[in-house]
Amino acid sequence: MKKYESVIIITPELVNEKLEKFIEKVNKKLSEYTIITQTSELGLKRLAYTVKGKNEGWYVCYEFEIADKDEEKSKTIIKEIEKYFKIQEQILKSIVVGRE
């Protein structure tokens, strides 16, 4: 299995129930493609620079695996995840990286 890690930064306007619902929505979408091994909510943090007019955001870190051993299919799944993150207005920034 291929292992990956992703960090997303969510807009600071989402709080309490709205934030939890959004994180659940992202978890559900990731679960369609991957096996989530860990989710860490790192809290509200100040950004190093302004992103989309915001100076802070909620950090959430995911560790997940892709069961498919086909390299091309794994790349396609990662592209789908990145695309999903980009079209979510609530996500300020995101990154997906492979792990050893």
VEXGUNU-900996 format. One record per atom (N, C-alpha, C): residue number from 0; residue in one letter; atom name; z, x, y. Coordinates in steps of 0.05 Angstrom, whole numbers, m for minus. Each point is the difference from the previous one (the first is absolute). Example, Ala and Ser with C-alpha at 12.3 -4.5 7.8 and 13.67 -1.06 7.14 Angstrom:
BEGIN
   num   residuo   atomo       zz       xx       yy
     0         a       N      156      264     m114
     0         a      CA        0      m18       24
     0         a       C        0       18       24
     1         s       N      m14       m7       21
     1         s      CA        1       16       24
     1         s       C       14      m15       22
% end
This chain:
BEGIN
   num   residuo   atomo       zz       xx       yy
     0         m       N        0       17      m24
     0         m      CA        0      m17       24
     0         m       C        0       17       25
     1         k       N      m15       m8       19
     1         k      CA       m1       13       26
     1         k       C       23      m10       17
     2         k       N       15       18       13
     2         k      CA       22       m7       17
     2         k       C       m7        4       30
     3         y       N        9      m19       16
     3         y      CA       m6        0       28
     3         y       C       25       m7       16
     4         e       N       m1        7       26
     4         e      CA       21       m8       18
     4         e       C      m13      m10       25
     5         s       N       12      m20       12
     5         s      CA      m11      m12       25
     5         s       C       23       m6       19
     6         v       N       m5        6       26
     6         v      CA       19       m8       21
     6         v       C      m15      m18       19
     7         i       N       12      m23        6
     7         i      CA      m11      m17       20
     7         i       C       21       m3       23
     8         i       N      m10       m4       24
     8         i      CA       17       m5       23
     8         i       C       m7      m28       10
     9         i       N       20      m17        0
     9         i      CA       m4      m28        7
     9         i       C       10       m4       29
    10         t       N      m14      m17       14
    10         t      CA        7       m6       28
    10         t       C       29       m8        3
    11         p       N       13        9       21
    11         p      CA       29       m5        4
    11         p       C        6      m30        6
    12         e       N      m20      m16        7
    12         e      CA        5      m28        6
    12         e       C        9      m16      m24
    13         l       N       m8        9      m24
    13         l      CA        9      m14      m24
    13         l       C       29        7       m6
    14         v       N       17      m20       m2
    14         v      CA       28        5       m6
    14         v       C        9      m20      m21
    15         n       N       22        7      m13
    15         n      CA       14      m17      m20
    15         n       C      m19      m12      m20
    16         e       N       m1      m27       m1
    16         e      CA      m15      m14      m20
    16         e       C      m30        5        2
    17         k       N      m11        2       24
    17         k      CA      m28        6        3
    17         k       C       m8       27      m11
    18         l       N       18       20        5
    18         l      CA       m5       27      m10
    18         l       C        1       m1      m30
    19         e       N       20      m13      m12
    19         e      CA        3       m1      m29
    19         e       C      m24      m14      m13
    20         k       N       m9      m22       12
    20         k      CA      m23      m14      m10
    20         k       C      m25       17        0
    21         f       N       m3       15       22
    21         f      CA      m24       17        2
    21         f       C        1       23      m21
    22         i       N       23       12       m4
    22         i      CA        3       21      m20
    22         i       C       m5      m12      m28
    23         e       N        9      m24       m5
    23         e      CA       m6      m13      m26
    23         e       C      m30       m5       m3
    24         k       N      m13       m7       22
    24         k      CA      m29       m5       m1
    24         k       C      m14       26       m7
    25         v       N        8       23       12
    25         v      CA      m12       26       m6
    25         v       C        6        7      m29
    26         n       N       25       m4       m9
    26         n      CA        7        6      m28
    26         n       C      m18      m15      m19
    27         k       N       m4      m26        5
    27         k      CA      m17      m16      m17
    27         k       C      m28       10       m1
    28         k       N      m11        8       23
    28         k      CA      m27       10        0
    28         k       C       m2       27      m15
    29         l       N       19       18        5
    29         l      CA        0       25      m15
    29         l       C        2       m4      m30
    30         s       N       16      m20       m8
    30         s      CA        4       m5      m28
    30         s       C      m25      m11      m14
    31         e       N      m19      m10       16
    31         e      CA      m25       m9      m12
    31         e       C      m16       24      m11
    32         y       N        3       23       13
    32         y      CA      m16       23       m6
    32         y       C       16       22      m15
    33         t       N       26        1        4
    33         t      CA       16       23       m8
    33         t       C       26       m9      m14
    34         i       N       15       20       m9
    34         i      CA       27       m4      m10
    34         i       C       18       13       20
    35         i       N       15      m16       15
    35         i      CA       18       11       20
    35         i       C       25       11      m14
    36         t       N        6       26        4
    36         t      CA       23       12      m13
    36         t       C       24        1       19
    37         q       N       m5        0       26
    37         q      CA       22        1       19
    37         q       C       m9      m10       27
    38         t       N       17      m15       13
    38         t      CA       m4       m8       28
    38         t       C       25        7       15
    39         s       N       m4       15       23
    39         s      CA       22        8       16
    39         s       C       m4       m9       29
    40         e       N       18      m17        9
    40         e      CA       m1       m9       28
    40         e       C       16       21       16
    41         l       N      m13       15       17
    41         l      CA       13       22       15
    41         l       C       11       m9       27
    42         g       N       m5      m24        8
    42         g      CA       11      m11       24
    42         g       C      m18        3       25
    43         l       N       11       m8       23
    43         l      CA      m15        2       25
    43         l       C        3       28       11
    44         k       N      m22       13        6
    44         k      CA        0       27       10
    44         k       C      m18        3       24
    45         r       N        8       18       17
    45         r      CA      m17        7       24
    45         r       C      m24       15       m9
    46         l       N      m23       m7       11
    46         l      CA      m25       14       m7
    46         l       C       m3       25       17
    47         a       N      m14       20      m11
    47         a      CA       m5       25       15
    47         a       C      m18       m5       24
    48         y       N      m17      m20       m2
    48         y      CA      m18       m6       22
    48         y       C       m6      m30       m2
    49         t       N       m9      m12       22
    49         t      CA       m6      m28        1
    49         t       C      m23       m8      m18
    50         v       N        4      m21      m16
    50         v      CA      m21      m10      m18
    50         v       C       m3      m29        6
    51         k       N      m24       m8        8
    51         k      CA       m7      m28        6
    51         k       C       21      m11       20
    52         g       N        8       16       19
    52         g      CA       18       m8       21
    52         g       C       29       m1       m8
    53         k       N        6        9      m24
    53         k      CA       28       m1      m10
    53         k       C       12       28       m2
    54         n       N       26        2        6
    54         n      CA       14       26       m1
    54         n       C       18        3      m24
    55         e       N        3      m22      m16
    55         e      CA       16        1      m24
    55         e       C      m12      m19      m21
    56         g       N        9        3      m25
    56         g      CA      m10      m17      m21
    56         g       C       17        2      m25
    57         w       N       m3      m20      m17
    57         w      CA       15       m1      m25
    57         w       C      m15       17      m21
    58         y       N       13       19      m12
    58         y      CA      m12       18      m20
    58         y       C        6      m11      m28
    59         v       N      m21       m2      m16
    59         v      CA        4       m7      m28
    59         v       C      m17       19      m17
    60         c       N       13       12      m20
    60         c      CA      m12       19      m18
    60         c       C       m3      m12      m28
    61         y       N      m24        3      m11
    61         y      CA       m6      m10      m27
    61         y       C       m7       23      m18
    62         e       N        9        0      m24
    62         e      CA      m10       18      m21
    62         e       C      m12      m19      m21
    63         f       N      m24        7       m9
    63         f      CA      m13      m18      m19
    63         f       C      m19       16      m18
    64         e       N       m8      m12      m22
    64         e      CA      m18       12      m20
    64         e       C      m24      m18       m4
    65         i       N      m22       13       m6
    65         i      CA      m24      m15       m8
    65         i       C       m5        7      m30
    66         a       N        1      m21      m16
    66         a      CA       m2        3      m29
    66         a       C      m27        9      m10
    67         d       N      m21       m7       15
    67         d      CA      m27        6       m8
    67         d       C       m5       30        2
    68         k       N      m10       12      m22
    68         k      CA       m5       29        0
    68         k       C      m28        7       11
    69         d       N      m16      m19        5
    69         d      CA      m27        4       12
    69         d       C        4        9       29
    70         e       N       m9       24        6
    70         e      CA        3       12       27
    70         e       C      m14      m18       21
    71         e       N      m24       m9       m5
    71         e      CA      m14      m16       19
    71         e       C       13      m27        5
    72         k       N       11      m12      m21
    72         k      CA       14      m25        4
    72         k       C       25        4       16
    73         s       N       15       22       m5
    73         s      CA       24        6       16
    73         s       C       m7        3       30
    74         k       N      m22       14        5
    74         k      CA       m9        4       28
    74         k       C       m6      m27       13
    75         t       N      m13      m17      m15
    75         t      CA       m7      m27       11
    75         t       C       25      m16        6
    76         i       N       20        2      m18
    76         i      CA       25      m14        5
    76         i       C       14       10       25
    77         i       N        1       26        3
    77         i      CA       13       12       24
    77         i       C      m15       m9       25
    78         k       N      m26       m1       m1
    78         k      CA      m16       m9       23
    78         k       C        7      m29        7
    79         e       N        3      m17      m21
    79         e      CA        8      m28        4
    79         e       C       27       m2       13
    80         i       N       19       16       m9
    80         i      CA       27       m1       11
    80         i       C       m1        9       30
    81         e       N      m14       22        5
    81         e      CA       m3        9       28
    81         e       C      m13      m20       18
    82         k       N      m20      m14      m10
    82         k      CA      m14      m21       15
    82         k       C       19      m23        6
    83         y       N       16       m7      m20
    83         y      CA       20      m22        3
    83         y       C       20        7       22
    84         f       N       10       25        0
    84         f      CA       19        9       20
    84         f       C      m13       m1       28
    85         k       N      m25        8        2
    85         k      CA      m13        0       26
    85         k       C       m5      m27       12
    86         i       N       m4      m20      m17
    86         i      CA       m6      m27       11
    86         i       C       25      m16        6
    87         q       N       23       10       m7
    87         q      CA       25      m14        6
    87         q       C        9        7       28
    88         e       N        1      m19       18
    88         e      CA        7        4       27
    88         e       C       28       11        3
    89         q       N       18       m7      m18
    89         q      CA       28        8        2
    89         q       C        4       30       m8
    90         i       N      m20       12      m12
    90         i      CA        3       29       m8
    90         i       C      m12       17       22
    91         l       N       17       17       12
    91         l      CA       m9       17       22
    91         l       C      m15       24      m11
    92         k       N       11       13      m21
    92         k      CA      m12       24      m13
    92         k       C        6       m2      m30
    93         s       N      m17       14      m15
    93         s      CA        5        2      m29
    93         s       C      m13       26      m10
    94         i       N       10        9      m23
    94         i      CA      m12       22      m13
    94         i       C        5       m3      m30
    95         v       N      m19        8      m16
    95         v      CA        2        0      m29
    95         v       C       m7       28      m10
    96         v       N       18       13      m15
    96         v      CA       m6       27      m10
    96         v       C        6        1      m30
    97         g       N      m14       18      m14
    97         g      CA        5        4      m28
    97         g       C       25       18       m4
    98         r       N       13       m5      m22
    98         r      CA       24       17       m7
    98         r       C       m5       15      m26
    99         e       N       13       21       m3
    99         e      CA       m2       16      m24
    99         e       C       16      m11      m22
% end
